[in-house]
Amino acid sequence: MTQSAALLQPGLATLRRELHQEPEIGLDLPRTQARLLSALDGLPLELTLGKGLSSITAVLRGGRPGPKVLLRADMDALPVQEHVQVPYASTIPGAMHACGHDLHMAALVGATRLLVERRAELAGDVVLMFQPGEEGAGGAQRMVDEGVLDAAGERVVAAYALHVAAALLPNGLVTARPGPMLAASDTLRVTLRGRGGHGSSPHSALDPVPAVCEAVLALQSMVTRRIDAFDPVVLTVGTLSAGTAANVIPDEARFEATVRSFSPRSRELVGSEALRVVHGIAAAHGLEAVAEVEPGYPVTVNDPVETDFATGLAARLFGPERYVPMAQPIAGSEDFGVLAAVVPSAFLMLGAAPTDGRDPFTAAYNHSPDAEFEDNVLADGAALLAALALGRLARG
């Protein structure tokens, strides 16, 4: 498999760089969709395009009957202005493939070609899921709603995804873990409303500013006092705003926070406790609180059986020295968790850190405008994805 994949490496690198140069954000990715359709043209695939998003679902029928498995790649970029000086840098102002989705797409195209070559060996069918809108737009759920899990005629028995890392994981290494792999991600939005006034006479107003500051600090204490340290959450306030002038007490103050958790219990508890703290502080200051927790992506949970299969396969394919068990989950989130909640799944990471001597543990990480991904891992990514489908179907 790896030798056949190596022959595809130059073409996959070219495709990845073309995709990198024209990043698109969100659910509507017409140029990206067109480029992928061109890369898949001529292959024996049953293609379905998304109705409410620029997705591509491709079904490869195997040479023998059997179950169905799914391989997924996300397609969308981020609203980031690229700083990396490479010949194939983004040509779209304010947009960048800063999370490596360009590599994911190219690797899945490569895996498709490898599987087509081995079509007679496939004891079942493979669903190839090219998904827009991973970066916050909920593309996975939309594709599930449009039937991607049943695209081959019956529900897939397993799903796999591969995600590259620009740092922390040395180039070419593969890692994963059973159980929680990535965090759930929710958003806490709070507005405290009082009564404005002159800065010289705070006693005649209801000042929301001290209260909102108190709420931010109280939420940090709440996390350490109400949440089990062995089932952790991360609550980070990312925006805080109030007022228009130094001598004016504003009517209201606002903040937003991201809330990450690794279990349904902690996810529910941190949400309810955060709202309780905010409302309590508002009441103590005589203010009105408008607060909500907006649900985001669920925890991405790796099925133990599928993860054991996938990591063992990676070690056999590349050598045991290139698989490193992941000690703990990542607090980032992914909407692959939508699939993992309903289908036994495995989500793996592949190191794509620069190989120019930079320390992978201090290099710019995913989502940074300085993030740089080596495309020398594309052949390995393609080989691993194809081998996962081939091997899982062989298990029946």
LINSUL-V977304 format. One record per residue. N is the residue number from 1. RES is the residue in three letters. PHI is phi in whole degrees, 0 to 359 (* if undefined). NEAR is the number of other C-alpha atoms within 10 Angstrom. Layout:
BEGIN
n->N res->RES phi->PHI near->NEAR
n->N res->RES phi->PHI near->NEAR
END
This chain:
BEGIN
n->1 res->MET phi->* near->17
n->2 res->THR phi->293 near->17
n->3 res->GLN phi->292 near->10
n->4 res->SER phi->296 near->15
n->5 res->ALA phi->294 near->22
n->6 res->ALA phi->300 near->18
n->7 res->LEU phi->293 near->11
n->8 res->LEU phi->275 near->20
n->9 res->GLN phi->308 near->21
n->10 res->PRO phi->300 near->14
n->11 res->GLY phi->293 near->15
n->12 res->LEU phi->292 near->27
n->13 res->ALA phi->296 near->21
n->14 res->THR phi->297 near->14
n->15 res->LEU phi->299 near->20
n->16 res->ARG phi->300 near->22
n->17 res->ARG phi->290 near->20
n->18 res->GLU phi->296 near->17
n->19 res->LEU phi->295 near->26
n->20 res->HIS phi->295 near->25
n->21 res->GLN phi->288 near->18
n->22 res->GLU phi->234 near->20
n->23 res->PRO phi->289 near->27
n->24 res->GLU phi->230 near->26
n->25 res->ILE phi->248 near->20
n->26 res->GLY phi->91 near->20
n->27 res->LEU phi->262 near->23
n->28 res->ASP phi->258 near->16
n->29 res->LEU phi->233 near->20
n->30 res->PRO phi->296 near->13
n->31 res->ARG phi->292 near->14
n->32 res->THR phi->295 near->23
n->33 res->GLN phi->300 near->21
n->34 res->ALA phi->296 near->13
n->35 res->ARG phi->293 near->14
n->36 res->LEU phi->292 near->19
n->37 res->LEU phi->299 near->16
n->38 res->SER phi->295 near->10
n->39 res->ALA phi->292 near->17
n->40 res->LEU phi->266 near->17
n->41 res->ASP phi->301 near->10
n->42 res->GLY phi->91 near->8
n->43 res->LEU phi->274 near->11
n->44 res->PRO phi->282 near->14
n->45 res->LEU phi->241 near->18
n->46 res->GLU phi->264 near->14
n->47 res->LEU phi->259 near->16
n->48 res->THR phi->227 near->13
n->49 res->LEU phi->262 near->15
n->50 res->GLY phi->294 near->19
n->51 res->LYS phi->272 near->10
n->52 res->GLY phi->253 near->12
n->53 res->LEU phi->199 near->18
n->54 res->SER phi->275 near->23
n->55 res->SER phi->274 near->28
n->56 res->ILE phi->229 near->22
n->57 res->THR phi->246 near->22
n->58 res->ALA phi->239 near->24
n->59 res->VAL phi->249 near->24
n->60 res->LEU phi->254 near->22
n->61 res->ARG phi->278 near->23
n->62 res->GLY phi->282 near->22
n->63 res->GLY phi->284 near->14
n->64 res->ARG phi->229 near->13
n->65 res->PRO phi->290 near->13
n->66 res->GLY phi->167 near->16
n->67 res->PRO phi->287 near->22
n->68 res->LYS phi->239 near->29
n->69 res->VAL phi->233 near->26
n->70 res->LEU phi->236 near->29
n->71 res->LEU phi->242 near->22
n->72 res->ARG phi->237 near->24
n->73 res->ALA phi->227 near->25
n->74 res->ASP phi->270 near->28
n->75 res->MET phi->242 near->34
n->76 res->ASP phi->273 near->32
n->77 res->ALA phi->257 near->27
n->78 res->LEU phi->244 near->24
n->79 res->PRO phi->281 near->20
n->80 res->VAL phi->232 near->17
n->81 res->GLN phi->274 near->18
n->82 res->GLU phi->293 near->24
n->83 res->HIS phi->254 near->14
n->84 res->VAL phi->289 near->15
n->85 res->GLN phi->266 near->10
n->86 res->VAL phi->232 near->10
n->87 res->PRO phi->299 near->8
n->88 res->TYR phi->254 near->15
n->89 res->ALA phi->299 near->18
n->90 res->SER phi->304 near->23
n->91 res->THR phi->261 near->14
n->92 res->ILE phi->255 near->16
n->93 res->PRO phi->303 near->12
n->94 res->GLY phi->76 near->15
n->95 res->ALA phi->224 near->22
n->96 res->MET phi->204 near->31
n->97 res->HIS phi->279 near->32
n->98 res->ALA phi->274 near->27
n->99 res->CYS phi->243 near->25
n->100 res->GLY phi->83 near->27
n->101 res->HIS phi->295 near->27
n->102 res->ASP phi->297 near->30
n->103 res->LEU phi->291 near->33
n->104 res->HIS phi->299 near->24
n->105 res->MET phi->297 near->27
n->106 res->ALA phi->297 near->29
n->107 res->ALA phi->295 near->32
n->108 res->LEU phi->290 near->29
n->109 res->VAL phi->299 near->24
n->110 res->GLY phi->298 near->29
n->111 res->ALA phi->299 near->29
n->112 res->THR phi->300 near->27
n->113 res->ARG phi->296 near->21
n->114 res->LEU phi->296 near->22
n->115 res->LEU phi->290 near->25
n->116 res->VAL phi->300 near->19
n->117 res->GLU phi->298 near->11
n->118 res->ARG phi->249 near->15
n->119 res->ARG phi->302 near->21
n->120 res->ALA phi->295 near->13
n->121 res->GLU phi->277 near->15
n->122 res->LEU phi->287 near->24
n->123 res->ALA phi->266 near->23
n->124 res->GLY phi->145 near->24
n->125 res->ASP phi->238 near->25
n->126 res->VAL phi->241 near->29
n->127 res->VAL phi->261 near->27
n->128 res->LEU phi->256 near->26
n->129 res->MET phi->250 near->26
n->130 res->PHE phi->260 near->27
n->131 res->GLN phi->246 near->29
n->132 res->PRO phi->284 near->31
n->133 res->GLY phi->64 near->26
n->134 res->GLU phi->284 near->25
n->135 res->GLU phi->281 near->20
n->136 res->GLY phi->97 near->15
n->137 res->ALA phi->265 near->17
n->138 res->GLY phi->71 near->20
n->139 res->GLY phi->296 near->27
n->140 res->ALA phi->297 near->26
n->141 res->GLN phi->297 near->20
n->142 res->ARG phi->297 near->20
n->143 res->MET phi->291 near->23
n->144 res->VAL phi->298 near->14
n->145 res->ASP phi->298 near->10
n->146 res->GLU phi->273 near->15
n->147 res->GLY phi->101 near->15
n->148 res->VAL phi->299 near->26
n->149 res->LEU phi->290 near->25
n->150 res->ASP phi->246 near->14
n->151 res->ALA phi->297 near->23
n->152 res->ALA phi->271 near->23
n->153 res->GLY phi->108 near->12
n->154 res->GLU phi->207 near->10
n->155 res->ARG phi->297 near->16
n->156 res->VAL phi->295 near->20
n->157 res->VAL phi->265 near->17
n->158 res->ALA phi->200 near->24
n->159 res->ALA phi->223 near->29
n->160 res->TYR phi->225 near->25
n->161 res->ALA phi->216 near->20
n->162 res->LEU phi->235 near->25
n->163 res->HIS phi->234 near->20
n->164 res->VAL phi->276 near->29
n->165 res->ALA phi->232 near->26
n->166 res->ALA phi->278 near->28
n->167 res->ALA phi->203 near->23
n->168 res->LEU phi->72 near->17
n->169 res->LEU phi->241 near->20
n->170 res->PRO phi->304 near->19
n->171 res->ASN phi->306 near->22
n->172 res->GLY phi->90 near->22
n->173 res->LEU phi->277 near->22
n->174 res->VAL phi->245 near->29
n->175 res->THR phi->217 near->19
n->176 res->ALA phi->191 near->25
n->177 res->ARG phi->205 near->24
n->178 res->PRO phi->285 near->21
n->179 res->GLY phi->81 near->18
n->180 res->PRO phi->302 near->20
n->181 res->MET phi->251 near->27
n->182 res->LEU phi->225 near->27
n->183 res->ALA phi->281 near->26
n->184 res->ALA phi->288 near->28
n->185 res->SER phi->227 near->25
n->186 res->ASP phi->235 near->21
n->187 res->THR phi->237 near->19
n->188 res->LEU phi->264 near->20
n->189 res->ARG phi->241 near->18
n->190 res->VAL phi->226 near->22
n->191 res->THR phi->233 near->23
n->192 res->LEU phi->254 near->28
n->193 res->ARG phi->247 near->23
n->194 res->GLY phi->229 near->23
n->195 res->ARG phi->223 near->16
n->196 res->GLY phi->291 near->18
n->197 res->GLY phi->184 near->18
n->198 res->HIS phi->273 near->14
n->199 res->GLY phi->298 near->16
n->200 res->SER phi->280 near->10
n->201 res->SER phi->226 near->11
n->202 res->PRO phi->297 near->14
n->203 res->HIS phi->292 near->10
n->204 res->SER phi->265 near->12
n->205 res->ALA phi->239 near->16
n->206 res->LEU phi->242 near->21
n->207 res->ASP phi->279 near->26
n->208 res->PRO phi->278 near->29
n->209 res->VAL phi->292 near->21
n->210 res->PRO phi->302 near->11
n->211 res->ALA phi->293 near->23
n->212 res->VAL phi->291 near->25
n->213 res->CYS phi->295 near->14
n->214 res->GLU phi->298 near->14
n->215 res->ALA phi->296 near->22
n->216 res->VAL phi->301 near->20
n->217 res->LEU phi->290 near->12
n->218 res->ALA phi->296 near->15
n->219 res->LEU phi->295 near->21
n->220 res->GLN phi->293 near->15
n->221 res->SER phi->294 near->12
n->222 res->MET phi->301 near->15
n->223 res->VAL phi->301 near->19
n->224 res->THR phi->280 near->13
n->225 res->ARG phi->253 near->10
n->226 res->ARG phi->246 near->12
n->227 res->ILE phi->248 near->18
n->228 res->ASP phi->300 near->11
n->229 res->ALA phi->297 near->10
n->230 res->PHE phi->267 near->6
n->231 res->ASP phi->224 near->12
n->232 res->PRO phi->285 near->17
n->233 res->VAL phi->228 near->23
n->234 res->VAL phi->235 near->17
n->235 res->LEU phi->238 near->21
n->236 res->THR phi->234 near->16
n->237 res->VAL phi->281 near->17
n->238 res->GLY phi->255 near->9
n->239 res->THR phi->226 near->11
n->240 res->LEU phi->209 near->15
n->241 res->SER phi->213 near->13
n->242 res->ALA phi->191 near->17
n->243 res->GLY phi->78 near->16
n->244 res->THR phi->229 near->9
n->245 res->ALA phi->207 near->9
n->246 res->ALA phi->295 near->9
n->247 res->ASN phi->254 near->12
n->248 res->VAL phi->239 near->16
n->249 res->ILE phi->278 near->24
n->250 res->PRO phi->282 near->23
n->251 res->ASP phi->287 near->19
n->252 res->GLU phi->212 near->22
n->253 res->ALA phi->222 near->22
n->254 res->ARG phi->224 near->21
n->255 res->PHE phi->208 near->20
n->256 res->GLU phi->228 near->20
n->257 res->ALA phi->222 near->19
n->258 res->THR phi->265 near->18
n->259 res->VAL phi->236 near->25
n->260 res->ARG phi->248 near->28
n->261 res->SER phi->211 near->28
n->262 res->PHE phi->237 near->26
n->263 res->SER phi->209 near->20
n->264 res->PRO phi->303 near->11
n->265 res->ARG phi->296 near->11
n->266 res->SER phi->294 near->19
n->267 res->ARG phi->297 near->24
n->268 res->GLU phi->292 near->11
n->269 res->LEU phi->293 near->16
n->270 res->VAL phi->295 near->24
n->271 res->GLY phi->293 near->19
n->272 res->SER phi->292 near->13
n->273 res->GLU phi->291 near->16
n->274 res->ALA phi->298 near->24
n->275 res->LEU phi->294 near->19
n->276 res->ARG phi->297 near->14
n->277 res->VAL phi->298 near->16
n->278 res->VAL phi->297 near->25
n->279 res->HIS phi->294 near->19
n->280 res->GLY phi->295 near->15
n->281 res->ILE phi->293 near->19
n->282 res->ALA phi->300 near->23
n->283 res->ALA phi->297 near->14
n->284 res->ALA phi->296 near->10
n->285 res->HIS phi->261 near->15
n->286 res->GLY phi->73 near->17
n->287 res->LEU phi->251 near->22
n->288 res->GLU phi->264 near->17
n->289 res->ALA phi->247 near->22
n->290 res->VAL phi->244 near->15
n->291 res->ALA phi->220 near->19
n->292 res->GLU phi->209 near->16
n->293 res->VAL phi->251 near->19
n->294 res->GLU phi->270 near->13
n->295 res->PRO phi->297 near->14
n->296 res->GLY phi->243 near->19
n->297 res->TYR phi->277 near->23
n->298 res->PRO phi->284 near->26
n->299 res->VAL phi->298 near->29
n->300 res->THR phi->272 near->29
n->301 res->VAL phi->250 near->27
n->302 res->ASN phi->278 near->26
n->303 res->ASP phi->296 near->23
n->304 res->PRO phi->302 near->15
n->305 res->VAL phi->292 near->12
n->306 res->GLU phi->293 near->20
n->307 res->THR phi->291 near->21
n->308 res->ASP phi->299 near->16
n->309 res->PHE phi->298 near->15
n->310 res->ALA phi->293 near->25
n->311 res->THR phi->288 near->24
n->312 res->GLY phi->296 near->14
n->313 res->LEU phi->296 near->18
n->314 res->ALA phi->300 near->24
n->315 res->ALA phi->295 near->16
n->316 res->ARG phi->289 near->13
n->317 res->LEU phi->290 near->17
n->318 res->PHE phi->250 near->17
n->319 res->GLY phi->106 near->11
n->320 res->PRO phi->298 near->15
n->321 res->GLU phi->289 near->10
n->322 res->ARG phi->260 near->19
n->323 res->TYR phi->250 near->21
n->324 res->VAL phi->235 near->15
n->325 res->PRO phi->299 near->12
n->326 res->MET phi->276 near->15
n->327 res->ALA phi->289 near->10
n->328 res->GLN phi->212 near->13
n->329 res->PRO phi->293 near->17
n->330 res->ILE phi->259 near->14
n->331 res->ALA phi->280 near->19
n->332 res->GLY phi->291 near->14
n->333 res->SER phi->233 near->24
n->334 res->GLU phi->206 near->23
n->335 res->ASP phi->276 near->25
n->336 res->PHE phi->298 near->29
n->337 res->GLY phi->301 near->26
n->338 res->VAL phi->297 near->19
n->339 res->LEU phi->289 near->23
n->340 res->ALA phi->296 near->21
n->341 res->ALA phi->287 near->15
n->342 res->VAL phi->237 near->12
n->343 res->VAL phi->224 near->20
n->344 res->PRO phi->304 near->19
n->345 res->SER phi->219 near->29
n->346 res->ALA phi->220 near->31
n->347 res->PHE phi->243 near->27
n->348 res->LEU phi->243 near->21
n->349 res->MET phi->250 near->19
n->350 res->LEU phi->233 near->24
n->351 res->GLY phi->292 near->23
n->352 res->ALA phi->231 near->28
n->353 res->ALA phi->294 near->30
n->354 res->PRO phi->303 near->21
n->355 res->THR phi->248 near->14
n->356 res->ASP phi->264 near->7
n->357 res->GLY phi->101 near->6
n->358 res->ARG phi->293 near->11
n->359 res->ASP phi->287 near->14
n->360 res->PRO phi->297 near->20
n->361 res->PHE phi->273 near->13
n->362 res->THR phi->237 near->9
n->363 res->ALA phi->293 near->17
n->364 res->ALA phi->297 near->20
n->365 res->TYR phi->268 near->21
n->366 res->ASN phi->311 near->19
n->367 res->HIS phi->82 near->19
n->368 res->SER phi->281 near->20
n->369 res->PRO phi->295 near->21
n->370 res->ASP phi->259 near->18
n->371 res->ALA phi->295 near->23
n->372 res->GLU phi->229 near->27
n->373 res->PHE phi->248 near->26
n->374 res->GLU phi->281 near->20
n->375 res->ASP phi->269 near->24
n->376 res->ASN phi->291 near->20
n->377 res->VAL phi->267 near->24
n->378 res->LEU phi->297 near->31
n->379 res->ALA phi->298 near->27
n->380 res->ASP phi->293 near->24
n->381 res->GLY phi->299 near->28
n->382 res->ALA phi->296 near->33
n->383 res->ALA phi->296 near->27
n->384 res->LEU phi->294 near->26
n->385 res->LEU phi->298 near->26
n->386 res->ALA phi->297 near->27
n->387 res->ALA phi->294 near->21
n->388 res->LEU phi->299 near->27
n->389 res->ALA phi->295 near->26
n->390 res->LEU phi->298 near->23
n->391 res->GLY phi->291 near->16
n->392 res->ARG phi->292 near->22
n->393 res->LEU phi->293 near->23
n->394 res->ALA phi->294 near->14
n->395 res->ARG phi->286 near->9
n->396 res->GLY phi->77 near->12
END
